Amino acid sequence: MQEKIALQSIHKLTTEEMIQIDQWLSVLYKTFEDLEYPPLHRVL
């Protein structure tokens, strides 16, 4: 019974971490994109 609870908490933590990593990757990708192609260049 205790093992199951431990596994569930581990899984929950991993899922939350994955979401955080996903958000960080999105931010990093957008930042990189802005450096490569500044917003002004995209409009023109």
N, C-alpha and C positions, 0 to 999 in steps of 0.2 A: 504493500500500500504506500509506504513512504517513498519507495523507488519511483512509483508512478508520478507522485507529486513533484519529485525532484526533476524527472524528465520533462514534465509539463512546464515547469518554471524555466528550465534550460531552453526549451523550444520557444517559449514566449520571448525570452531575452534575445535569442538569435533573430527572431522575426523583427523585433524592434530595432536591433542593430542593422539588419538588412535594409530597413526603411530609412534609417539615418544615413547609411552608406549611399543609398540610392539618391537621397536628397543632396548629399555632398557631391556626388558625381555630376548631378544635374547642374549644380552651381559652378563646379570646376569647368565643365564642358562649355557652359554659357560664357564664363569669364574668358576661356581660351578662344572661343568664337569671336568675342568682342575685341580681343587683342589682334587676332588674325584679320578680321573684317570689322573695323569700327562701324557703328550704327550709321554714320554719315555716308560711308561708301555704299552701304546696303541700299539706302534710299535712292542714291544717284544712279 
